[in-house]
């Protein structure tokens, strides 16, 4: 498998090299890779809002029938962590599907998250299914997520402790359409030597914009 950047670890999402096209098409089962200029990774990472990656994803394609077999996404865990951090620092209220995504980004089960928030598991389950969190519990939830992704938060200049004092926006009747745009860039020079050495590659995910409709 070729990679876009030799120093970057890639994770393949998809069937990875196994072409599913009909024998009648004369498929030789050989593949090639091409860079996707703009790729919405929301479905692949389980995010309930748009996560658009710019020039950072490769797709594996059958050379005969052009069937896309999978996608290579660099630093997938770091990407999920950064998206989670961006959402908990966003003042807009959290909805149920976002709670679920953020919890899963930590690798926690709903009972574990309920324990962290000191609420009954059935109550927490209702929140993931649409019931609105109280402001205090939502702040605690945001802090728990931020604390779980603390290393990633530091890399993008976010102070997790400030989440306990975040001013959460008032509830809107219509859920905003959120979109985060990210690029995969060289490590910023402002990082300390220790921070740069602790990263898996010489590139890092950078949020370029976030939008709401």
WOJO-V321120 format. One record per residue. N is the residue number from 0. RES is the residue in one small letter. PHI is phi as a letter, one per 30 degrees, with the letter a starting at -180 (none if undefined). Layout:
n=N res=RES phi=PHI
n=N res=RES phi=PHI
This chain:
n=0 res=x phi=none
n=1 res=x phi=d
n=2 res=x phi=b
n=3 res=x phi=d
n=4 res=x phi=b
n=5 res=x phi=d
n=6 res=x phi=d
n=7 res=x phi=c
n=8 res=x phi=d
n=9 res=x phi=c
n=10 res=x phi=c
n=11 res=x phi=c
n=12 res=x phi=c
n=13 res=x phi=k
n=14 res=x phi=d
n=15 res=x phi=h
n=16 res=x phi=j
n=17 res=x phi=c
n=18 res=x phi=d
n=19 res=x phi=c
n=20 res=x phi=d
n=21 res=x phi=d
n=22 res=x phi=e
n=23 res=x phi=d
n=24 res=x phi=d
n=25 res=x phi=i
n=26 res=x phi=d
n=27 res=x phi=c
n=28 res=x phi=i
n=29 res=x phi=c
n=30 res=x phi=b
n=31 res=x phi=b
n=32 res=x phi=c
n=33 res=x phi=b
n=34 res=x phi=d
n=35 res=x phi=c
n=36 res=x phi=d
n=37 res=x phi=b
n=38 res=x phi=b
n=39 res=x phi=d
n=40 res=x phi=c
n=41 res=x phi=e
n=42 res=x phi=d
n=43 res=x phi=d
n=44 res=x phi=c
n=45 res=x phi=i
n=46 res=x phi=d
n=47 res=x phi=d
n=48 res=x phi=b
n=49 res=x phi=d
n=50 res=x phi=b
n=51 res=x phi=c
n=52 res=x phi=c
n=53 res=x phi=c
n=54 res=x phi=i
n=55 res=x phi=c
n=56 res=x phi=c
n=57 res=x phi=c
n=58 res=x phi=c
n=59 res=x phi=c
n=60 res=x phi=b
n=61 res=x phi=d
n=62 res=x phi=d
n=63 res=x phi=c
n=64 res=x phi=c
n=65 res=x phi=i
n=66 res=x phi=d
n=67 res=x phi=d
n=68 res=x phi=c
n=69 res=x phi=l
n=70 res=x phi=b
n=71 res=x phi=c
n=72 res=x phi=c
n=73 res=x phi=d
n=74 res=x phi=h
n=75 res=x phi=d
n=76 res=x phi=d
n=77 res=x phi=d
n=78 res=x phi=e
n=79 res=x phi=d
n=80 res=x phi=d
n=81 res=x phi=d
n=82 res=x phi=d
n=83 res=x phi=d
n=84 res=x phi=d
n=85 res=x phi=d
n=86 res=x phi=d
n=87 res=x phi=d
n=88 res=x phi=d
n=89 res=x phi=d
n=90 res=x phi=d
n=91 res=x phi=d
n=92 res=x phi=e
n=93 res=x phi=d
n=94 res=x phi=c
n=95 res=x phi=e
n=96 res=x phi=d
n=97 res=x phi=d
n=98 res=x phi=e
n=99 res=x phi=d
n=100 res=x phi=d
n=101 res=x phi=d
n=102 res=x phi=d
n=103 res=x phi=d
n=104 res=x phi=d
n=105 res=x phi=d
n=106 res=x phi=i
n=107 res=x phi=c
n=108 res=x phi=d
n=109 res=x phi=d
n=110 res=x phi=d
n=111 res=x phi=d
n=112 res=x phi=d
n=113 res=x phi=d
n=114 res=x phi=d
n=115 res=x phi=d
n=116 res=x phi=d
n=117 res=x phi=h
n=118 res=x phi=b
n=119 res=x phi=d
n=120 res=x phi=e
n=121 res=x phi=d
n=122 res=x phi=d
n=123 res=x phi=d
n=124 res=x phi=e
n=125 res=x phi=d
n=126 res=x phi=d
n=127 res=x phi=d
n=128 res=x phi=c
n=129 res=x phi=k
n=130 res=x phi=d
n=131 res=x phi=d
n=132 res=x phi=d
n=133 res=x phi=d
n=134 res=x phi=d
n=135 res=x phi=d
n=136 res=x phi=d
n=137 res=x phi=d
n=138 res=x phi=d
n=139 res=x phi=d
n=140 res=x phi=d
n=141 res=x phi=e
n=142 res=x phi=d
n=143 res=x phi=d
n=144 res=x phi=d
n=145 res=x phi=d
n=146 res=x phi=d
n=147 res=x phi=d
n=148 res=x phi=c
n=149 res=x phi=d
n=150 res=x phi=d
n=151 res=x phi=d
n=152 res=x phi=e
n=153 res=x phi=d
n=154 res=x phi=d
n=155 res=x phi=c
n=156 res=x phi=i
n=157 res=x phi=c
n=158 res=x phi=c
n=159 res=x phi=e
n=160 res=x phi=d
n=161 res=x phi=d
n=162 res=x phi=d
n=163 res=x phi=d
n=164 res=x phi=c
n=165 res=x phi=d
n=166 res=x phi=c
n=167 res=x phi=d
n=168 res=x phi=d
n=169 res=x phi=d
n=170 res=x phi=d
n=171 res=x phi=c
n=172 res=x phi=d
n=173 res=x phi=c
n=174 res=x phi=d
n=175 res=x phi=d
n=176 res=x phi=d
n=177 res=x phi=c
n=178 res=x phi=b
n=179 res=x phi=c
n=180 res=x phi=c
n=181 res=x phi=b
n=182 res=x phi=b
n=183 res=x phi=c
n=184 res=x phi=b
n=185 res=x phi=d
n=186 res=x phi=e
n=187 res=x phi=d
n=188 res=x phi=d
n=189 res=x phi=d
n=190 res=x phi=d
n=191 res=x phi=d
n=192 res=x phi=e
n=193 res=x phi=d
n=194 res=x phi=d
n=195 res=x phi=d
n=196 res=x phi=d
n=197 res=x phi=d
n=198 res=x phi=d
n=199 res=x phi=d
n=200 res=x phi=b
n=201 res=x phi=c
n=202 res=x phi=b
n=203 res=x phi=b
n=204 res=x phi=d
n=205 res=x phi=b
n=206 res=x phi=d
n=207 res=x phi=c
n=208 res=x phi=a
n=209 res=x phi=b
n=210 res=x phi=b
n=211 res=x phi=b
n=212 res=x phi=d
